[in-house]
Amino acid sequence: MIKLTEHAKQKLNEAPEGTVFAIPFDPGSCDIVNNVYEIKGMKDRDLEGREKKISAEGYDFIVDKDFEEGFDHELEIDFSNNHFVLRNKNQIFNSRVRLTVE
């Protein structure tokens, strides 16, 4: 499950209409902080081997099939100090995630 704060929605809304957001994640590592550096905005595309699409609050995200396990089935995306913040109720995974839009 992905929840978005109002600040995160405001920032994502700056991307062109129809943008899909990919959250790249390396499932080979147990250290999420060092493996999620950016959210990639792009035109919708076909999914690749280990990818799936999650819709959250009107936004579509392309993630790894094991995405929920990495974030304990709960991810909140916020935007603060010019970066996205990825966290859940137990921890902050990364507070300096950037957005790139193709």
C-alpha positions in Angstrom: 0.0 0.0 0.0 1.3 3.5 -0.9 0.0 6.6 0.8 0.9 10.1 -0.5 1.0 13.3 1.6 -0.4 16.5 0.1 3.1 17.8 -0.4 4.1 14.7 -2.4 0.9 15.0 -4.5 1.7 18.7 -5.3 5.2 17.8 -6.5 4.0 14.8 -8.5 1.4 17.0 -10.2 4.2 19.1 -11.7 4.9 16.1 -14.1 3.0 16.1 -17.4 -0.5 14.6 -17.4 -0.4 10.8 -17.8 3.0 10.3 -16.2 3.7 7.0 -14.6 6.2 6.9 -11.7 8.7 4.2 -11.4 10.3 3.4 -8.0 13.4 1.4 -8.9 14.4 -1.0 -6.2 17.2 -3.6 -6.1 15.8 -6.7 -4.5 19.3 -8.2 -4.1 20.1 -5.9 -1.2 18.6 -5.5 2.2 19.5 -1.9 2.5 16.7 0.2 1.0 18.3 3.5 1.9 21.1 2.9 -0.5 19.0 1.4 -3.3 16.1 3.9 -3.8 17.6 7.2 -5.0 14.9 8.5 -7.3 11.4 8.3 -8.5 11.3 8.2 -12.3 8.4 9.9 -14.1 7.8 8.6 -17.6 5.2 7.8 -20.2 3.3 4.6 -19.6 5.1 1.6 -20.9 4.9 -2.2 -20.9 6.0 -3.8 -17.7 9.3 -5.7 -17.6 9.9 -9.2 -16.0 9.8 -8.4 -12.3 7.6 -5.3 -12.4 4.0 -4.6 -11.5 1.9 -1.5 -11.4 0.3 -0.1 -8.3 -2.3 2.7 -8.3 -2.4 4.9 -5.3 -4.6 8.0 -4.8 -4.8 8.6 -8.6 -1.2 8.0 -9.4 0.3 4.9 -11.1 3.7 3.5 -9.9 5.8 0.8 -11.5 7.5 -1.2 -8.8 9.2 -4.6 -8.3 6.9 -7.5 -7.6 8.4 -7.8 -4.1 8.0 -4.1 -3.5 5.6 -4.4 -0.6 7.8 -6.7 1.4 10.7 -4.2 1.3 8.5 -1.6 2.9 6.6 -3.8 5.3 3.5 -3.5 3.1 3.2 0.1 4.0 4.9 3.1 2.4 4.2 6.8 2.8 5.7 9.2 0.3 6.2 12.7 1.5 8.0 15.7 0.0 10.1 17.9 2.2 13.2 20.1 1.8 13.2 19.5 -2.0 13.3 15.7 -1.7 10.8 12.9 -1.4 10.8 11.0 1.8 10.0 7.3 1.9 8.8 6.0 5.3 6.3 3.9 7.1 5.1 4.0 10.7 8.2 2.3 12.0 11.1 4.0 10.1 12.3 6.4 7.5 13.8 4.5 4.5 15.3 7.5 2.7 14.7 11.2 3.1 16.6 12.4 0.0 14.9 10.8 -3.0 14.8 12.9 -6.1 12.3 13.0 -9.0 13.4 12.8 -12.6 10.9 13.1 -15.4 11.6 11.9 -18.9 
